[in-house]
Amino acid sequence: MEQKLTKYERARILGARALQIAMNAPLLIKMNKDELEKINFDSLSIAETELDAGVLPISVHKPFPNKKEEELKRAKEKKISDEKIAEIEAKEEEEIAKDGEIMELANPEDEQEDSSSESSG
């Protein structure tokens, strides 16, 4: 049974085998000198030829998730009315106004006073 490899599995297998070939591992497929010269003794091309020929003793284990016998149930969502949402938002705004510091708009007169005191000092 020939298993279909993903592009990631194929890349991983080719990279590992090409590294082995680059480290002088024996070739698993018979190639004559002319064929090797044609592909310029490229270890990745040799590994690809071996993988396509199906001679690599490498297998990929793809575990499947455990199947549950019970039926799946949809999680219940709490439905909130628009009035309730408006109440919650109003409470949050009150808390922010009470706890947080509210920034006021800057008046041009205030800025002029600050700059005049700095320049005189």
C-alpha contacts under 8 A as a table, 3 or more apart, distances in Angstrom:
res1	aa1	res2	aa2	distance
5	L	8	Y	7.89
5	L	9	E	5.84
5	L	10	R	5.93
6	T	9	E	5.22
6	T	10	R	6.13
7	K	10	R	5.04
7	K	11	A	6.04
8	Y	11	A	5.10
8	Y	12	R	6.15
9	E	12	R	5.11
9	E	13	I	6.15
9	E	60	V	7.81
10	R	13	I	5.24
10	R	14	L	6.03
11	A	14	L	5.17
11	A	15	G	5.97
12	R	15	G	5.19
12	R	16	A	6.19
13	I	16	A	5.22
13	I	17	R	6.12
13	I	58	I	7.69
14	L	17	R	5.19
14	L	18	A	5.86
14	L	44	L	6.73
14	L	47	A	5.78
14	L	48	E	6.28
14	L	51	L	7.50
15	G	18	A	5.12
15	G	19	L	6.17
15	G	44	L	7.18
16	A	19	L	5.23
16	A	20	Q	6.42
17	R	20	Q	5.00
17	R	21	I	6.23
17	R	44	L	7.81
17	R	47	A	5.73
18	A	21	I	5.05
18	A	22	A	6.05
18	A	43	S	4.97
18	A	44	L	4.86
18	A	46	I	7.41
18	A	47	A	5.39
19	L	22	A	5.00
19	L	23	M	6.26
19	L	43	S	7.48
20	Q	23	M	5.12
20	Q	24	N	6.69
20	Q	25	A	5.43
21	I	24	N	5.15
21	I	25	A	4.81
21	I	26	P	6.95
21	I	27	L	7.08
21	I	43	S	5.75
21	I	47	A	7.57
22	A	25	A	7.22
22	A	43	S	5.88
27	L	30	K	7.19
28	L	50	E	6.84
28	L	55	V	6.65
28	L	56	L	7.32
29	I	50	E	6.24
29	I	55	V	7.28
31	M	35	E	6.13
31	M	36	L	6.62
32	N	35	E	5.52
32	N	36	L	6.46
33	K	36	L	5.16
33	K	37	E	6.15
34	D	37	E	5.12
34	D	38	K	6.07
35	E	38	K	4.96
35	E	39	I	6.50
36	L	39	I	5.38
36	L	40	N	6.04
36	L	41	F	5.09
36	L	42	D	7.88
37	E	40	N	4.64
37	E	41	F	5.86
38	K	41	F	7.70
39	I	42	D	5.98
39	I	45	S	6.86
41	F	46	I	7.65
42	D	45	S	5.38
42	D	46	I	6.36
43	S	46	I	5.04
43	S	47	A	6.10
44	L	47	A	5.03
44	L	48	E	6.13
45	S	48	E	5.01
45	S	49	T	6.18
46	I	49	T	5.07
46	I	50	E	6.26
47	A	50	E	5.05
47	A	51	L	6.14
48	E	51	L	5.05
48	E	52	D	6.07
49	T	52	D	5.21
49	T	53	A	6.11
50	E	53	A	5.09
50	E	54	G	6.31
50	E	55	V	5.80
50	E	56	L	6.27
51	L	54	G	5.12
51	L	55	V	6.40
51	L	56	L	5.85
68	K	71	E	7.75
80	I	84	K	6.31
80	I	85	I	6.76
81	S	84	K	5.27
81	S	85	I	6.43
82	D	85	I	5.07
82	D	86	A	6.23
83	E	86	A	5.08
83	E	87	E	6.26
84	K	87	E	5.02
84	K	88	I	6.25
85	I	88	I	5.15
85	I	89	E	6.21
86	A	89	E	5.16
86	A	90	A	6.12
87	E	90	A	5.10
87	E	91	K	6.25
88	I	91	K	5.19
88	I	92	E	6.26
89	E	92	E	5.07
89	E	93	E	6.19
90	A	93	E	5.11
90	A	94	E	6.25
91	K	94	E	5.09
91	K	95	E	6.26
92	E	95	E	5.13
92	E	96	I	6.19
93	E	96	I	5.11
93	E	97	A	6.08
94	E	97	A	5.05
94	E	98	K	6.04
95	E	98	K	5.07
95	E	99	D	5.83
95	E	100	G	7.76
96	I	99	D	5.29
96	I	100	G	5.12
97	A	100	G	5.52
97	A	101	E	7.13
97	A	102	I	6.73
98	K	101	E	7.91
106	A	110	D	7.17
106	A	111	E	7.68
107	N	110	D	5.41
107	N	111	E	6.81
108	P	111	E	5.24
108	P	112	Q	6.41
109	E	112	Q	5.21
109	E	113	E	6.40
110	D	113	E	5.30
110	D	114	D	6.44
111	E	114	D	5.22
111	E	115	S	6.27
112	Q	115	S	5.22
112	Q	116	S	6.14
113	E	116	S	5.24
113	E	117	S	6.37
114	D	117	S	5.40
114	D	118	E	6.39
115	S	118	E	5.14
115	S	119	S	6.27
116	S	119	S	5.32
116	S	120	S	6.35
117	S	120	S	5.42
117	S	121	G	6.42
118	E	121	G	5.43
